[in-house]
Amino acid sequence: MKDFVTYLSTAPVLGVVTVFGLASVLAVINYYFPDILSLG
């Protein structure tokens, strides 16, 4: 179990989780407010 926790705290895993989280947040925002991201 300790090795699994160590694996989860490595940089690539944290990077993937961060990118996936940001993409999910943007997808939810774009779903409810479709014009906000395309006003630029």
N, CA, C and O atoms as a MOPAC input file, in Angstrom:
PM7 MOZYME 1SCF
protein

 N      0.83800 1    -1.20600 1     0.00000 1
 C      0.00000 1     0.00000 1     0.00000 1
 C      0.87200 1     1.25500 1     0.00000 1
 O      0.54500 1     2.25000 1    -0.64700 1
 N      1.99400 1     1.19600 1     0.73800 1
 C      2.88300 1     2.35400 1     0.78500 1
 C      3.45900 1     2.66000 1    -0.60000 1
 O      3.59500 1     3.82300 1    -0.97900 1
 N      3.79600 1     1.60500 1    -1.35100 1
 C      4.32100 1     1.81800 1    -2.69600 1
 C      3.27000 1     2.43500 1    -3.61400 1
 O      3.59500 1     3.26300 1    -4.46500 1
 N      2.02400 1     2.03700 1    -3.44500 1
 C      0.94300 1     2.58500 1    -4.26700 1
 C      0.75100 1     4.07100 1    -3.98100 1
 O      0.54400 1     4.85800 1    -4.90500 1
 N      0.82000 1     4.45900 1    -2.71000 1
 C      0.69800 1     5.87300 1    -2.34400 1
 C      1.87600 1     6.65800 1    -2.90600 1
 O      1.71000 1     7.78200 1    -3.37900 1
 N      3.07000 1     6.06400 1    -2.85500 1
 C      4.24100 1     6.72400 1    -3.42700 1
 C      4.06600 1     6.91500 1    -4.92900 1
 O      4.41800 1     7.96200 1    -5.47100 1
 N      3.52300 1     5.90300 1    -5.59900 1
 C      3.29300 1     6.00500 1    -7.04800 1
 C      2.29400 1     7.11600 1    -7.36400 1
 O      2.47800 1     7.86300 1    -8.32500 1
 N      1.23900 1     7.22400 1    -6.56100 1
 C      0.21400 1     8.23500 1    -6.81800 1
 C      0.72900 1     9.65000 1    -6.59500 1
 O      0.14900 1    10.60600 1    -7.10900 1
 N      1.80600 1     9.79500 1    -5.83900 1
 C      2.31200 1    11.13500 1    -5.55200 1
 C      3.46100 1    11.52300 1    -6.47400 1
 O      4.12700 1    12.52800 1    -6.22600 1
 N      3.71100 1    10.75600 1    -7.53000 1
 C      4.75900 1    11.12600 1    -8.47700 1
 C      4.24100 1    12.18100 1    -9.44100 1
 O      3.03300 1    12.32800 1    -9.62800 1
 N      5.16800 1    12.91400 1   -10.05200 1
 C      4.80300 1    14.05100 1   -10.89500 1
 C      3.92400 1    13.68600 1   -12.09600 1
 O      2.94800 1    14.39400 1   -12.34600 1
 N      4.21600 1    12.62300 1   -12.85200 1
 C      3.34300 1    12.33300 1   -14.00400 1
 C      1.90300 1    12.05000 1   -13.60100 1
 O      0.97100 1    12.48300 1   -14.27900 1
 N      1.71900 1    11.33000 1   -12.50600 1
 C      0.36000 1    11.01500 1   -12.06300 1
 C     -0.35100 1    12.29000 1   -11.63100 1
 O     -1.50900 1    12.50800 1   -11.98700 1
 N      0.33600 1    13.13200 1   -10.86600 1
 C     -0.28000 1    14.38700 1   -10.43800 1
 C     -0.57700 1    15.28400 1   -11.63400 1
 O     -1.58600 1    15.98800 1   -11.64400 1
 N      0.29400 1    15.26300 1   -12.64000 1
 C      0.05500 1    16.05200 1   -13.84600 1
 C     -1.17300 1    15.59100 1   -14.59600 1
 O     -1.98500 1    16.40700 1   -15.03200 1
 N     -1.31400 1    14.28400 1   -14.74800 1
 C     -2.47800 1    13.74100 1   -15.45600 1
 C     -3.75500 1    14.07300 1   -14.69900 1
 O     -4.75300 1    14.46000 1   -15.30800 1
 N     -3.73500 1    13.92700 1   -13.37600 1
 C     -4.92200 1    14.23900 1   -12.57600 1
 C     -5.27100 1    15.72000 1   -12.69100 1
 O     -6.44500 1    16.07500 1   -12.79600 1
 N     -4.25600 1    16.58800 1   -12.67200 1
 C     -4.49900 1    18.02100 1   -12.78200 1
 C     -5.09700 1    18.37900 1   -14.13800 1
 O     -6.06500 1    19.13500 1   -14.21200 1
 N     -4.52200 1    17.83900 1   -15.20700 1
 C     -5.03000 1    18.13400 1   -16.54800 1
 C     -6.45000 1    17.59800 1   -16.71300 1
 O     -7.31000 1    18.26800 1   -17.28500 1
 N     -6.69000 1    16.38800 1   -16.21100 1
 C     -8.03300 1    15.81100 1   -16.31800 1
 C     -9.04100 1    16.64400 1   -15.52400 1
 O    -10.16800 1    16.85200 1   -15.97400 1
 N     -8.63800 1    17.11900 1   -14.35000 1
 C     -9.52300 1    17.95300 1   -13.54000 1
 C     -9.84300 1    19.26900 1   -14.22000 1
 O    -10.99600 1    19.70100 1   -14.23400 1
 N     -8.81700 1    19.91700 1   -14.79000 1
 C     -9.05100 1    21.17300 1   -15.49000 1
 C     -9.95600 1    20.97000 1   -16.70300 1
 O    -10.84800 1    21.77900 1   -16.95800 1
 N     -9.72600 1    19.89500 1   -17.44600 1
 C    -10.56400 1    19.62000 1   -18.61400 1
 C    -12.00800 1    19.37000 1   -18.19100 1
 O    -12.93800 1    19.79900 1   -18.87200 1
 N    -12.19600 1    18.68200 1   -17.07700 1
 C    -13.54800 1    18.41500 1   -16.59700 1
 C    -14.25100 1    19.70800 1   -16.19300 1
 O    -15.42300 1    19.90800 1   -16.51000 1
 N    -13.53900 1    20.57600 1   -15.50100 1
 C    -14.13000 1    21.85200 1   -15.08500 1
 C    -14.50200 1    22.68600 1   -16.30400 1
 O    -15.58800 1    23.26400 1   -16.35500 1
 N    -13.60000 1    22.75100 1   -17.29200 1
 C    -13.90500 1    23.51200 1   -18.49900 1
 C    -15.08600 1    22.91400 1   -19.25600 1
 O    -15.90000 1    23.65100 1   -19.81200 1
 N    -15.18700 1    21.59600 1   -19.28200 1
 C    -16.30500 1    20.95100 1   -19.96800 1
 C    -17.62300 1    21.27400 1   -19.28000 1
 O    -18.62400 1    21.52400 1   -19.95100 1
 N    -17.63600 1    21.27400 1   -17.95400 1
 C    -18.86000 1    21.59500 1   -17.21700 1
 C    -19.24300 1    23.05300 1   -17.43400 1
 O    -20.41400 1    23.36200 1   -17.65600 1
 N    -18.26300 1    23.95200 1   -17.37200 1
 C    -18.54700 1    25.37100 1   -17.61400 1
 C    -19.07400 1    25.56700 1   -19.03100 1
 O    -20.03000 1    26.31200 1   -19.24900 1
 N    -18.44400 1    24.89400 1   -19.99400 1
 C    -18.87200 1    25.03400 1   -21.38200 1
 C    -20.25300 1    24.43300 1   -21.60200 1
 O    -20.98000 1    24.87100 1   -22.49400 1
 N    -20.62000 1    23.45300 1   -20.81700 1
 C    -21.95000 1    22.83800 1   -20.94900 1
 C    -23.04300 1    23.78700 1   -20.45700 1
 O    -24.07600 1    23.94900 1   -21.10600 1
 N    -22.80100 1    24.41000 1   -19.30500 1
 C    -23.83000 1    25.27700 1   -18.72600 1
 C    -23.80400 1    26.69000 1   -19.30500 1
 O    -24.84900 1    27.33000 1   -19.42000 1
 N    -22.62100 1    27.18100 1   -19.66800 1
 C    -22.48200 1    28.52700 1   -20.22700 1
 C    -21.69000 1    28.43400 1   -21.53200 1
 O    -20.49700 1    28.73700 1   -21.54300 1
 N    -22.32200 1    28.02500 1   -22.62200 1
 C    -21.56500 1    27.72500 1   -23.84100 1
 C    -20.91400 1    28.93500 1   -24.50500 1
 O    -19.99900 1    28.75800 1   -25.31100 1
 N    -21.34900 1    30.15100 1   -24.20000 1
 C    -20.80200 1    31.31200 1   -24.89600 1
 C    -19.62300 1    31.94900 1   -24.16900 1
 O    -18.90600 1    32.75600 1   -24.76200 1
 N    -19.40500 1    31.60800 1   -22.90300 1
 C    -18.37900 1    32.29500 1   -22.11900 1
 C    -16.98700 1    32.04800 1   -22.69000 1
 O    -16.18400 1    32.97600 1   -22.78300 1
 N    -16.69300 1    30.80100 1   -23.07400 1
 C    -15.34700 1    30.47200 1   -23.52700 1
 C    -15.08400 1    30.93500 1   -24.95200 1
 O    -13.92900 1    30.96400 1   -25.37700 1
 N    -16.11700 1    31.29500 1   -25.70100 1
 C    -15.91800 1    31.66700 1   -27.10700 1
 C    -16.13800 1    33.16400 1   -27.34300 1
 O    -16.33600 1    33.58100 1   -28.48400 1
 N    -16.10500 1    33.96800 1   -26.29300 1
 C    -16.33100 1    35.40300 1   -26.45700 1
 C    -15.09800 1    36.12900 1   -26.97000 1
 O    -15.19700 1    37.25800 1   -27.45100 1
 N    -13.91800 1    35.48000 1   -26.87000 1
 C    -12.67000 1    36.11900 1   -27.23500 1
 C    -12.63900 1    36.60400 1   -28.64500 1
 O    -11.63500 1    37.16500 1   -29.08200 1

